[in-house]
């Protein structure tokens, strides 16, 4: 057989696996390494090995060493199972597919437990300092204390108004009223703390320049001249600033808006209250005004509609005078109000919807409210009570209104309450003719209790403000 005949027979056997398998002849054409020649494979045996689940086929060529190499090359364990492979299993032997959610819930529960176990930041047990304030009026309806952004506390002591600088502790007497029974009854710093508005018992209203300590203008709002007939005819118990607008409330039951830039300063006059207007507070945005009266009513006014004397809401839930008012610093539509001795309730209002969202019985007259700007809390000062819960400061958690703590060893009632510009310290004006400073607000600290910048400046425990 010549060479060409041998090549033809070789090509015919190339496509005949069985004949090629039965032939003892060895060939030098194994095929490509990626696409091996199927004629070199024992396909019948391979099919049997794949489909038969009972018979254990052993080959002399596949010894134990070869099988171990095969296991290692295919990433199999000693039992022949592939490693890192997804396998289904019964629910009893596997965790829930929501394992991540369960883990997050467990972590949240651990965090809650830690927060419950962690002590709340320290509540002051005693005042930081006490100022003697002789001549301080024991009158629930007046507002004779204001702390401006210039770190100056203005306080009226009888016929005299004093300025106390909390930075250098200097005390300055701004003026002394010579007229009898014409004492300051309302004191309020302007927003930039350049001007001090002072209302008096005899219905006049003055503006004082803080830097020069000089009288800017005296607005005598009641006289028999034609120009002043729309003015107040009774003492001015409350004032509030809104930019260049100064709002005053009087015993004559009226609210007047004064444009301090204009010569004819009377911008609008509202007469809706049926008794003395003892509480006024503009919202932080300056778009709404809250006014409280001795007749137990609370009004909400829109700045753009005050000239029409049309109120946005009127709330009649309180059972006593509404003096204490405070707008929430982190929810612009939320207002807190406090009632007098016969009411003793703090009420939280949604002024957008016109509803009361929370009411808490405090068991004592509420003379002041101050929001904590560092935490969601509100502080209340108290006066008369039917029981022993009186003349204290109470800290409430918002929005749950649960009591965090109470403090203060005030013997008589608290008349006024105001907050420092840094939002850390509050001062209470007490009927025993004292001013008491408390470090109650501010962020929590670890290890040591936090003190405001004022604490390092106080050299003595008791001081005289005049």
C-alpha beads as a LAMMPS data file, in Angstrom:
LAMMPS data file: protein, C-alpha beads

466 atoms
465 bonds

1 atom types
1 bond types

-500.0 500.0 xlo xhi
-500.0 500.0 ylo yhi
-500.0 500.0 zlo zhi

Masses

1 110.0

Atoms # bond

1 1 1 0.000 0.000 0.000
2 1 1 1.493 3.212 -1.125
3 1 1 1.661 6.426 0.891
4 1 1 -1.386 8.079 -0.666
5 1 1 -3.571 5.063 0.145
6 1 1 -2.474 5.134 3.796
7 1 1 -3.347 8.828 4.048
8 1 1 -6.838 8.213 2.619
9 1 1 -7.530 5.443 5.144
10 1 1 -6.259 7.639 7.975
11 1 1 -8.637 10.420 7.039
12 1 1 -11.574 7.990 6.889
13 1 1 -10.803 6.643 10.367
14 1 1 -10.438 10.190 11.694
15 1 1 -14.247 10.599 11.648
16 1 1 -15.044 7.104 12.904
17 1 1 -14.677 7.152 16.721
18 1 1 -15.490 3.454 17.274
19 1 1 -13.203 2.146 14.618
20 1 1 -10.527 4.514 15.810
21 1 1 -11.076 3.339 19.376
22 1 1 -10.849 -0.341 18.367
23 1 1 -7.701 0.196 16.396
24 1 1 -4.419 -0.336 18.242
25 1 1 -2.727 2.161 15.962
26 1 1 -1.384 5.369 17.519
27 1 1 -1.782 8.622 15.613
28 1 1 0.042 11.896 15.763
29 1 1 -3.072 14.116 15.259
30 1 1 -4.512 14.764 18.786
31 1 1 -6.308 17.947 17.646
32 1 1 -6.188 21.485 19.015
33 1 1 -5.666 21.996 22.788
34 1 1 -8.797 24.109 23.052
35 1 1 -10.900 22.022 20.666
36 1 1 -9.758 18.407 21.161
37 1 1 -10.554 15.763 18.598
38 1 1 -13.686 13.864 19.658
39 1 1 -12.311 10.694 17.984
40 1 1 -9.738 10.407 20.742
41 1 1 -12.464 10.261 23.430
42 1 1 -14.308 7.224 24.792
43 1 1 -17.744 8.841 24.559
44 1 1 -19.672 5.671 25.423
45 1 1 -17.851 5.278 28.705
46 1 1 -18.160 8.980 29.478
47 1 1 -21.933 8.852 28.948
48 1 1 -22.223 5.809 31.212
49 1 1 -20.219 7.462 33.967
50 1 1 -22.391 10.583 33.837
51 1 1 -25.765 8.833 33.846
52 1 1 -25.158 5.849 36.141
53 1 1 -25.649 6.849 39.827
54 1 1 -25.105 3.418 41.406
55 1 1 -22.095 1.783 39.826
56 1 1 -18.684 2.920 40.940
57 1 1 -16.423 2.763 37.919
58 1 1 -12.784 2.515 38.583
59 1 1 -10.004 2.777 36.122
60 1 1 -6.467 1.684 36.497
61 1 1 -5.388 4.933 34.913
62 1 1 -7.264 7.043 37.519
63 1 1 -5.363 6.148 40.647
64 1 1 -5.601 7.946 44.005
65 1 1 -2.825 10.405 43.131
66 1 1 -4.669 11.436 39.967
67 1 1 -7.958 11.826 41.834
68 1 1 -6.278 14.059 44.435
69 1 1 -4.819 16.222 41.687
70 1 1 -8.254 16.416 40.091
71 1 1 -9.841 17.546 43.372
72 1 1 -7.222 20.252 43.850
73 1 1 -7.529 21.535 40.275
74 1 1 -11.329 21.792 40.488
75 1 1 -11.358 23.478 43.922
76 1 1 -13.082 20.535 45.569
77 1 1 -12.874 19.601 49.211
78 1 1 -11.929 16.167 50.462
79 1 1 -15.490 14.964 50.011
80 1 1 -15.556 15.995 46.356
81 1 1 -17.836 19.007 46.925
82 1 1 -17.064 22.238 45.168
83 1 1 -16.009 25.124 47.416
84 1 1 -17.703 28.585 47.170
85 1 1 -20.726 27.303 45.333
86 1 1 -24.345 28.426 45.891
87 1 1 -26.456 25.552 47.203
88 1 1 -30.073 25.459 48.248
89 1 1 -30.906 24.166 51.700
90 1 1 -33.823 23.783 54.009
91 1 1 -35.131 26.826 55.931
92 1 1 -34.299 25.194 59.220
93 1 1 -30.600 25.122 58.448
94 1 1 -30.244 28.627 56.986
95 1 1 -30.917 32.121 58.240
96 1 1 -33.556 34.318 56.764
97 1 1 -32.851 36.023 53.483
98 1 1 -33.544 39.253 55.417
99 1 1 -30.439 38.725 57.474
100 1 1 -29.222 42.283 56.851
101 1 1 -32.504 43.789 58.078
102 1 1 -32.443 41.564 61.159
103 1 1 -28.871 42.590 61.833
104 1 1 -29.789 46.262 61.579
105 1 1 -32.686 45.759 63.972
106 1 1 -30.390 44.038 66.453
107 1 1 -27.884 46.886 66.216
108 1 1 -30.660 49.455 66.688
109 1 1 -31.903 47.603 69.758
110 1 1 -28.387 47.560 71.207
111 1 1 -28.058 51.280 70.512
112 1 1 -31.402 52.010 72.192
113 1 1 -30.387 50.014 75.237
114 1 1 -27.144 51.931 75.468
115 1 1 -28.948 55.255 75.132
116 1 1 -31.376 54.248 77.873
117 1 1 -28.585 53.204 80.140
118 1 1 -26.476 56.275 79.387
119 1 1 -27.171 59.077 81.883
120 1 1 -28.735 62.264 80.562
121 1 1 -26.455 65.258 80.527
122 1 1 -26.084 66.873 83.913
123 1 1 -28.924 69.099 85.107
124 1 1 -27.767 71.965 87.330
125 1 1 -28.501 71.426 90.996
126 1 1 -27.855 75.048 91.899
127 1 1 -27.574 78.395 90.167
128 1 1 -24.247 79.442 88.716
129 1 1 -24.447 82.892 90.278
130 1 1 -26.948 85.085 92.092
131 1 1 -27.319 88.833 91.623
132 1 1 -29.063 90.973 94.205
133 1 1 -31.622 93.074 92.323
134 1 1 -33.333 95.440 94.769
135 1 1 -36.436 97.120 93.414
136 1 1 -37.408 94.300 91.035
137 1 1 -41.187 94.402 90.528
138 1 1 -43.287 91.495 91.772
139 1 1 -45.792 91.692 88.914
140 1 1 -46.648 88.670 86.792
141 1 1 -47.744 90.729 83.771
142 1 1 -44.624 92.846 83.194
143 1 1 -41.520 91.936 81.143
144 1 1 -38.591 93.818 82.657
145 1 1 -35.618 91.775 81.398
146 1 1 -33.974 91.249 77.986
147 1 1 -30.594 89.769 76.921
148 1 1 -29.347 91.130 73.597
149 1 1 -26.965 89.740 70.999
150 1 1 -24.383 92.224 72.253
151 1 1 -24.103 90.114 75.449
152 1 1 -25.686 92.891 77.493
153 1 1 -28.495 92.097 79.918
154 1 1 -30.993 94.921 80.430
155 1 1 -33.121 94.769 83.564
156 1 1 -35.502 97.226 85.134
157 1 1 -35.287 97.595 88.910
158 1 1 -38.077 99.870 89.977
159 1 1 -37.559 103.318 88.386
160 1 1 -34.020 102.493 87.200
161 1 1 -32.810 100.531 84.171
162 1 1 -29.419 98.825 84.388
163 1 1 -27.190 97.272 81.726
164 1 1 -24.907 94.394 82.698
165 1 1 -22.192 93.375 80.248
166 1 1 -21.664 89.610 80.555
167 1 1 -18.236 89.808 78.874
168 1 1 -16.456 92.257 81.160
169 1 1 -19.093 92.206 83.971
170 1 1 -19.439 95.950 83.959
171 1 1 -22.723 97.395 85.231
172 1 1 -24.046 100.628 83.778
173 1 1 -27.080 102.625 84.849
174 1 1 -28.863 103.702 81.701
175 1 1 -31.435 106.025 83.301
176 1 1 -33.513 106.707 86.381
177 1 1 -37.143 107.812 86.173
178 1 1 -37.941 110.728 88.460
179 1 1 -41.690 110.505 88.022
180 1 1 -43.421 108.396 90.601
181 1 1 -45.288 105.298 89.432
182 1 1 -43.927 105.605 85.888
183 1 1 -41.522 102.706 86.002
184 1 1 -40.322 100.555 83.081
185 1 1 -42.734 97.661 82.539
186 1 1 -41.430 96.236 79.248
187 1 1 -37.831 96.013 77.997
188 1 1 -36.763 94.480 74.665
189 1 1 -33.529 94.593 72.668
190 1 1 -33.776 94.994 68.910
191 1 1 -32.599 92.120 66.719
192 1 1 -29.146 93.602 66.101
193 1 1 -28.985 94.776 69.766
194 1 1 -28.361 98.398 68.853
195 1 1 -31.623 99.804 70.178
196 1 1 -33.438 99.172 73.421
197 1 1 -37.219 99.624 73.526
198 1 1 -38.624 100.592 76.930
199 1 1 -42.322 100.756 77.716
200 1 1 -43.612 102.478 80.839
201 1 1 -46.486 102.399 83.268
202 1 1 -47.879 105.695 81.931
203 1 1 -48.156 104.469 78.310
204 1 1 -45.062 106.150 76.837
205 1 1 -42.518 104.225 74.757
206 1 1 -38.847 105.146 74.392
207 1 1 -35.971 104.033 72.178
208 1 1 -32.455 104.102 73.599
209 1 1 -29.159 103.801 71.726
210 1 1 -27.075 101.071 73.361
211 1 1 -23.660 102.357 72.334
212 1 1 -24.088 106.002 73.247
213 1 1 -26.592 105.356 76.066
214 1 1 -28.688 108.229 74.765
215 1 1 -32.379 108.576 74.125
216 1 1 -33.102 108.212 70.411
217 1 1 -36.746 109.242 70.476
218 1 1 -39.615 109.356 72.885
219 1 1 -42.906 108.167 71.456
220 1 1 -45.614 109.641 73.637
221 1 1 -48.495 107.691 72.271
222 1 1 -51.254 109.204 74.329
223 1 1 -52.075 112.875 74.362
224 1 1 -54.878 115.126 73.355
225 1 1 -53.315 116.059 70.045
226 1 1 -54.958 114.845 66.854
227 1 1 -51.811 112.932 65.789
228 1 1 -51.681 110.681 68.882
229 1 1 -55.294 109.664 69.434
230 1 1 -54.600 106.157 68.092
231 1 1 -51.934 105.542 70.716
232 1 1 -51.971 103.567 73.943
233 1 1 -53.811 104.824 76.982
234 1 1 -52.477 102.317 79.521
235 1 1 -49.234 100.746 80.621
236 1 1 -47.158 98.906 78.032
237 1 1 -46.632 95.395 79.387
238 1 1 -45.103 93.743 76.305
239 1 1 -42.997 94.684 73.288
240 1 1 -41.489 92.711 70.396
241 1 1 -39.214 93.593 67.466
242 1 1 -39.547 92.482 63.852
243 1 1 -36.825 94.220 61.876
244 1 1 -37.636 97.950 61.871
245 1 1 -41.140 97.279 63.236
246 1 1 -41.630 97.577 66.990
247 1 1 -44.849 96.019 68.293
248 1 1 -46.280 97.030 71.646
249 1 1 -49.149 95.645 73.714
250 1 1 -50.926 97.601 76.390
251 1 1 -53.424 97.455 79.206
252 1 1 -55.748 99.415 76.937
253 1 1 -56.263 96.091 75.056
254 1 1 -54.615 97.281 71.839
255 1 1 -51.602 96.194 69.775
256 1 1 -49.688 98.862 67.843
257 1 1 -47.020 98.393 65.174
258 1 1 -44.477 101.230 65.058
259 1 1 -42.211 101.849 62.081
260 1 1 -39.203 103.307 63.888
261 1 1 -37.774 104.688 60.643
262 1 1 -40.713 106.956 59.912
263 1 1 -41.672 110.194 61.608
264 1 1 -45.279 109.070 61.627
265 1 1 -44.403 105.800 63.323
266 1 1 -47.922 104.373 63.756
267 1 1 -48.109 101.661 61.101
268 1 1 -51.209 99.813 62.337
269 1 1 -53.376 99.394 65.403
270 1 1 -55.289 96.252 66.381
271 1 1 -58.031 96.038 68.980
272 1 1 -59.185 92.449 69.335
273 1 1 -58.157 91.541 72.865
274 1 1 -60.716 92.209 75.575
275 1 1 -58.106 92.689 78.323
276 1 1 -54.444 93.624 78.782
277 1 1 -52.021 92.360 76.138
278 1 1 -49.309 90.813 78.323
279 1 1 -47.500 88.598 75.783
280 1 1 -46.074 89.376 72.325
281 1 1 -43.671 87.323 70.222
282 1 1 -42.757 87.507 66.532
283 1 1 -41.839 84.269 64.747
284 1 1 -38.226 83.670 63.736
285 1 1 -39.117 84.302 60.094
286 1 1 -40.990 87.479 60.970
287 1 1 -44.141 86.460 59.125
288 1 1 -46.378 85.809 62.146
289 1 1 -47.068 87.419 65.492
290 1 1 -48.442 85.702 68.583
291 1 1 -50.266 87.808 71.147
292 1 1 -51.544 86.658 74.516
293 1 1 -53.967 88.500 76.763
294 1 1 -55.194 88.504 80.318
295 1 1 -58.608 87.458 79.028
296 1 1 -57.186 83.931 78.396
297 1 1 -57.055 84.252 74.593
298 1 1 -54.168 83.668 72.189
299 1 1 -54.128 85.235 68.712
300 1 1 -51.960 84.448 65.685
301 1 1 -51.511 87.308 63.195
302 1 1 -50.019 87.374 59.714
303 1 1 -47.624 90.249 59.159
304 1 1 -49.079 91.049 55.742
305 1 1 -52.649 91.312 57.059
306 1 1 -52.239 93.105 60.374
307 1 1 -53.449 96.422 58.991
308 1 1 -56.846 94.822 58.374
309 1 1 -57.042 93.539 61.991
310 1 1 -57.899 90.104 60.603
311 1 1 -56.330 87.343 62.681
312 1 1 -55.195 83.983 61.338
313 1 1 -56.192 81.957 64.424
314 1 1 -57.731 82.567 67.809
315 1 1 -57.160 79.946 70.500
316 1 1 -59.316 79.864 73.622
317 1 1 -58.002 76.680 75.268
318 1 1 -56.164 78.428 78.111
319 1 1 -58.056 79.107 81.352
320 1 1 -55.895 82.031 82.540
321 1 1 -53.717 84.856 81.233
322 1 1 -51.361 83.931 78.383
323 1 1 -48.046 85.671 78.987
324 1 1 -45.332 83.103 78.201
325 1 1 -44.839 82.667 74.428
326 1 1 -41.972 81.042 72.493
327 1 1 -41.625 80.077 68.817
328 1 1 -39.819 76.812 68.117
329 1 1 -36.379 77.439 66.529
330 1 1 -36.449 74.243 64.409
331 1 1 -40.133 74.060 63.410
332 1 1 -41.218 77.470 62.198
333 1 1 -44.963 76.772 62.515
334 1 1 -44.772 75.549 66.127
335 1 1 -45.551 77.873 69.033
336 1 1 -45.441 77.169 72.770
337 1 1 -47.676 79.087 75.160
338 1 1 -48.074 78.991 78.925
339 1 1 -51.078 79.857 81.057
340 1 1 -51.403 81.564 84.414
341 1 1 -52.340 80.292 87.853
342 1 1 -55.813 78.968 86.975
343 1 1 -54.544 77.226 83.823
344 1 1 -51.018 75.923 84.594
345 1 1 -50.689 74.278 81.158
346 1 1 -48.044 74.407 78.444
347 1 1 -49.685 74.064 75.060
348 1 1 -47.882 73.379 71.785
349 1 1 -49.623 74.766 68.692
350 1 1 -49.363 74.101 64.986
351 1 1 -50.056 77.593 63.688
352 1 1 -50.256 76.372 60.098
353 1 1 -53.186 74.036 60.785
354 1 1 -54.506 75.971 63.768
355 1 1 -54.560 73.027 66.167
356 1 1 -53.120 72.155 69.575
357 1 1 -50.701 69.261 69.110
358 1 1 -49.787 68.828 72.796
359 1 1 -50.860 69.998 76.226
360 1 1 -49.122 69.285 79.504
361 1 1 -50.264 70.132 83.040
362 1 1 -47.432 71.709 85.040
363 1 1 -49.326 72.262 88.335
364 1 1 -48.012 75.847 88.598
365 1 1 -48.319 79.286 87.028
366 1 1 -46.128 79.642 83.914
367 1 1 -44.214 82.912 83.729
368 1 1 -41.693 82.134 80.977
369 1 1 -40.790 79.692 78.193
370 1 1 -37.433 79.275 76.425
371 1 1 -36.566 76.733 73.715
372 1 1 -33.230 74.945 73.821
373 1 1 -31.433 75.681 70.550
374 1 1 -28.998 72.751 70.996
375 1 1 -31.460 69.992 71.882
376 1 1 -35.153 69.445 71.327
377 1 1 -36.209 70.730 74.720
378 1 1 -38.123 73.588 76.259
379 1 1 -37.628 75.220 79.655
380 1 1 -40.467 76.667 81.701
381 1 1 -40.396 78.964 84.739
382 1 1 -43.158 78.840 87.319
383 1 1 -44.887 80.844 89.985
384 1 1 -47.911 80.257 92.150
385 1 1 -49.392 76.806 92.568
386 1 1 -52.092 75.082 94.582
387 1 1 -49.549 72.579 95.853
388 1 1 -45.825 72.386 96.439
389 1 1 -44.828 72.329 92.761
390 1 1 -44.139 76.032 92.428
391 1 1 -41.350 78.568 91.907
392 1 1 -39.234 76.096 89.904
393 1 1 -37.612 75.686 86.515
394 1 1 -38.726 72.606 84.576
395 1 1 -37.042 71.090 81.537
396 1 1 -39.252 69.217 79.056
397 1 1 -38.276 66.954 76.181
398 1 1 -39.878 67.804 72.853
399 1 1 -42.085 66.571 71.205
400 1 1 -43.025 63.991 73.859
401 1 1 -43.171 66.738 76.547
402 1 1 -41.880 64.357 79.177
403 1 1 -40.168 66.046 82.091
404 1 1 -36.388 65.739 81.982
405 1 1 -35.873 67.376 85.352
406 1 1 -36.695 70.296 87.596
407 1 1 -34.420 72.556 89.595
408 1 1 -34.287 75.864 91.393
409 1 1 -34.521 76.844 95.013
410 1 1 -36.592 79.950 94.388
411 1 1 -38.537 80.796 97.497
412 1 1 -40.965 83.282 95.900
413 1 1 -42.260 83.041 92.330
414 1 1 -40.299 83.612 89.123
415 1 1 -41.361 86.751 87.258
416 1 1 -39.353 86.570 84.018
417 1 1 -37.050 84.222 82.120
418 1 1 -34.637 84.944 79.274
419 1 1 -31.791 83.222 77.430
420 1 1 -28.212 84.227 76.649
421 1 1 -27.156 84.861 73.018
422 1 1 -25.085 81.662 72.902
423 1 1 -28.130 79.625 73.947
424 1 1 -26.409 78.039 76.964
425 1 1 -27.357 80.132 79.977
426 1 1 -30.756 81.294 81.207
427 1 1 -31.480 83.894 83.859
428 1 1 -34.541 83.945 86.069
429 1 1 -35.862 87.125 87.662
430 1 1 -37.307 86.217 91.050
431 1 1 -39.720 88.125 93.250
432 1 1 -37.219 88.020 96.136
433 1 1 -35.280 90.700 94.195
434 1 1 -32.621 88.367 92.781
435 1 1 -31.392 87.346 89.346
436 1 1 -30.263 83.724 89.126
437 1 1 -28.118 82.356 86.281
438 1 1 -28.360 78.703 85.222
439 1 1 -26.235 76.648 82.828
440 1 1 -29.026 74.396 81.646
441 1 1 -28.801 74.482 77.840
442 1 1 -26.032 73.482 75.477
443 1 1 -24.573 70.320 73.894
444 1 1 -23.781 67.339 76.152
445 1 1 -20.184 66.734 77.123
446 1 1 -18.330 63.580 78.085
447 1 1 -16.580 63.346 81.376
448 1 1 -17.119 66.836 82.717
449 1 1 -20.111 69.094 82.876
450 1 1 -20.169 71.924 80.418
451 1 1 -20.078 75.545 81.507
452 1 1 -20.765 78.547 79.338
453 1 1 -18.305 81.334 78.655
454 1 1 -19.970 83.298 81.411
455 1 1 -18.972 80.899 84.172
456 1 1 -15.282 81.690 84.001
457 1 1 -16.005 85.378 84.353
458 1 1 -17.884 85.145 87.643
459 1 1 -15.523 85.699 90.534
460 1 1 -18.052 85.472 93.352
461 1 1 -21.169 83.562 94.176
462 1 1 -23.301 86.591 95.023
463 1 1 -23.083 89.992 93.412
464 1 1 -24.974 93.266 93.489
465 1 1 -26.307 94.468 90.159
466 1 1 -26.257 98.095 91.167

Bonds

1 1 1 2
2 1 2 3
3 1 3 4
4 1 4 5
5 1 5 6
6 1 6 7
7 1 7 8
8 1 8 9
9 1 9 10
10 1 10 11
11 1 11 12
12 1 12 13
13 1 13 14
14 1 14 15
15 1 15 16
16 1 16 17
17 1 17 18
18 1 18 19
19 1 19 20
20 1 20 21
21 1 21 22
22 1 22 23
23 1 23 24
24 1 24 25
25 1 25 26
26 1 26 27
27 1 27 28
28 1 28 29
29 1 29 30
30 1 30 31
31 1 31 32
32 1 32 33
33 1 33 34
34 1 34 35
35 1 35 36
36 1 36 37
37 1 37 38
38 1 38 39
39 1 39 40
40 1 40 41
41 1 41 42
42 1 42 43
43 1 43 44
44 1 44 45
45 1 45 46
46 1 46 47
47 1 47 48
48 1 48 49
49 1 49 50
50 1 50 51
51 1 51 52
52 1 52 53
53 1 53 54
54 1 54 55
55 1 55 56
56 1 56 57
57 1 57 58
58 1 58 59
59 1 59 60
60 1 60 61
61 1 61 62
62 1 62 63
63 1 63 64
64 1 64 65
65 1 65 66
66 1 66 67
67 1 67 68
68 1 68 69
69 1 69 70
70 1 70 71
71 1 71 72
72 1 72 73
73 1 73 74
74 1 74 75
75 1 75 76
76 1 76 77
77 1 77 78
78 1 78 79
79 1 79 80
80 1 80 81
81 1 81 82
82 1 82 83
83 1 83 84
84 1 84 85
85 1 85 86
86 1 86 87
87 1 87 88
88 1 88 89
89 1 89 90
90 1 90 91
91 1 91 92
92 1 92 93
93 1 93 94
94 1 94 95
95 1 95 96
96 1 96 97
97 1 97 98
98 1 98 99
99 1 99 100
100 1 100 101
101 1 101 102
102 1 102 103
103 1 103 104
104 1 104 105
105 1 105 106
106 1 106 107
107 1 107 108
108 1 108 109
109 1 109 110
110 1 110 111
111 1 111 112
112 1 112 113
113 1 113 114
114 1 114 115
115 1 115 116
116 1 116 117
117 1 117 118
118 1 118 119
119 1 119 120
120 1 120 121
121 1 121 122
122 1 122 123
123 1 123 124
124 1 124 125
125 1 125 126
126 1 126 127
127 1 127 128
128 1 128 129
129 1 129 130
130 1 130 131
131 1 131 132
132 1 132 133
133 1 133 134
134 1 134 135
135 1 135 136
136 1 136 137
137 1 137 138
138 1 138 139
139 1 139 140
140 1 140 141
141 1 141 142
142 1 142 143
143 1 143 144
144 1 144 145
145 1 145 146
146 1 146 147
147 1 147 148
148 1 148 149
149 1 149 150
150 1 150 151
151 1 151 152
152 1 152 153
153 1 153 154
154 1 154 155
155 1 155 156
156 1 156 157
157 1 157 158
158 1 158 159
159 1 159 160
160 1 160 161
161 1 161 162
162 1 162 163
163 1 163 164
164 1 164 165
165 1 165 166
166 1 166 167
167 1 167 168
168 1 168 169
169 1 169 170
170 1 170 171
171 1 171 172
172 1 172 173
173 1 173 174
174 1 174 175
175 1 175 176
176 1 176 177
177 1 177 178
178 1 178 179
179 1 179 180
180 1 180 181
181 1 181 182
182 1 182 183
183 1 183 184
184 1 184 185
185 1 185 186
186 1 186 187
187 1 187 188
188 1 188 189
189 1 189 190
190 1 190 191
191 1 191 192
192 1 192 193
193 1 193 194
194 1 194 195
195 1 195 196
196 1 196 197
197 1 197 198
198 1 198 199
199 1 199 200
200 1 200 201
201 1 201 202
202 1 202 203
203 1 203 204
204 1 204 205
205 1 205 206
206 1 206 207
207 1 207 208
208 1 208 209
209 1 209 210
210 1 210 211
211 1 211 212
212 1 212 213
213 1 213 214
214 1 214 215
215 1 215 216
216 1 216 217
217 1 217 218
218 1 218 219
219 1 219 220
220 1 220 221
221 1 221 222
222 1 222 223
223 1 223 224
224 1 224 225
225 1 225 226
226 1 226 227
227 1 227 228
228 1 228 229
229 1 229 230
230 1 230 231
231 1 231 232
232 1 232 233
233 1 233 234
234 1 234 235
235 1 235 236
236 1 236 237
237 1 237 238
238 1 238 239
239 1 239 240
240 1 240 241
241 1 241 242
242 1 242 243
243 1 243 244
244 1 244 245
245 1 245 246
246 1 246 247
247 1 247 248
248 1 248 249
249 1 249 250
250 1 250 251
251 1 251 252
252 1 252 253
253 1 253 254
254 1 254 255
255 1 255 256
256 1 256 257
257 1 257 258
258 1 258 259
259 1 259 260
260 1 260 261
261 1 261 262
262 1 262 263
263 1 263 264
264 1 264 265
265 1 265 266
266 1 266 267
267 1 267 268
268 1 268 269
269 1 269 270
270 1 270 271
271 1 271 272
272 1 272 273
273 1 273 274
274 1 274 275
275 1 275 276
276 1 276 277
277 1 277 278
278 1 278 279
279 1 279 280
280 1 280 281
281 1 281 282
282 1 282 283
283 1 283 284
284 1 284 285
285 1 285 286
286 1 286 287
287 1 287 288
288 1 288 289
289 1 289 290
290 1 290 291
291 1 291 292
292 1 292 293
293 1 293 294
294 1 294 295
295 1 295 296
296 1 296 297
297 1 297 298
298 1 298 299
299 1 299 300
300 1 300 301
301 1 301 302
302 1 302 303
303 1 303 304
304 1 304 305
305 1 305 306
306 1 306 307
307 1 307 308
308 1 308 309
309 1 309 310
310 1 310 311
311 1 311 312
312 1 312 313
313 1 313 314
314 1 314 315
315 1 315 316
316 1 316 317
317 1 317 318
318 1 318 319
319 1 319 320
320 1 320 321
321 1 321 322
322 1 322 323
323 1 323 324
324 1 324 325
325 1 325 326
326 1 326 327
327 1 327 328
328 1 328 329
329 1 329 330
330 1 330 331
331 1 331 332
332 1 332 333
333 1 333 334
334 1 334 335
335 1 335 336
336 1 336 337
337 1 337 338
338 1 338 339
339 1 339 340
340 1 340 341
341 1 341 342
342 1 342 343
343 1 343 344
344 1 344 345
345 1 345 346
346 1 346 347
347 1 347 348
348 1 348 349
349 1 349 350
350 1 350 351
351 1 351 352
352 1 352 353
353 1 353 354
354 1 354 355
355 1 355 356
356 1 356 357
357 1 357 358
358 1 358 359
359 1 359 360
360 1 360 361
361 1 361 362
362 1 362 363
363 1 363 364
364 1 364 365
365 1 365 366
366 1 366 367
367 1 367 368
368 1 368 369
369 1 369 370
370 1 370 371
371 1 371 372
372 1 372 373
373 1 373 374
374 1 374 375
375 1 375 376
376 1 376 377
377 1 377 378
378 1 378 379
379 1 379 380
380 1 380 381
381 1 381 382
382 1 382 383
383 1 383 384
384 1 384 385
385 1 385 386
386 1 386 387
387 1 387 388
388 1 388 389
389 1 389 390
390 1 390 391
391 1 391 392
392 1 392 393
393 1 393 394
394 1 394 395
395 1 395 396
396 1 396 397
397 1 397 398
398 1 398 399
399 1 399 400
400 1 400 401
401 1 401 402
402 1 402 403
403 1 403 404
404 1 404 405
405 1 405 406
406 1 406 407
407 1 407 408
408 1 408 409
409 1 409 410
410 1 410 411
411 1 411 412
412 1 412 413
413 1 413 414
414 1 414 415
415 1 415 416
416 1 416 417
417 1 417 418
418 1 418 419
419 1 419 420
420 1 420 421
421 1 421 422
422 1 422 423
423 1 423 424
424 1 424 425
425 1 425 426
426 1 426 427
427 1 427 428
428 1 428 429
429 1 429 430
430 1 430 431
431 1 431 432
432 1 432 433
433 1 433 434
434 1 434 435
435 1 435 436
436 1 436 437
437 1 437 438
438 1 438 439
439 1 439 440
440 1 440 441
441 1 441 442
442 1 442 443
443 1 443 444
444 1 444 445
445 1 445 446
446 1 446 447
447 1 447 448
448 1 448 449
449 1 449 450
450 1 450 451
451 1 451 452
452 1 452 453
453 1 453 454
454 1 454 455
455 1 455 456
456 1 456 457
457 1 457 458
458 1 458 459
459 1 459 460
460 1 460 461
461 1 461 462
462 1 462 463
463 1 463 464
464 1 464 465
465 1 465 466
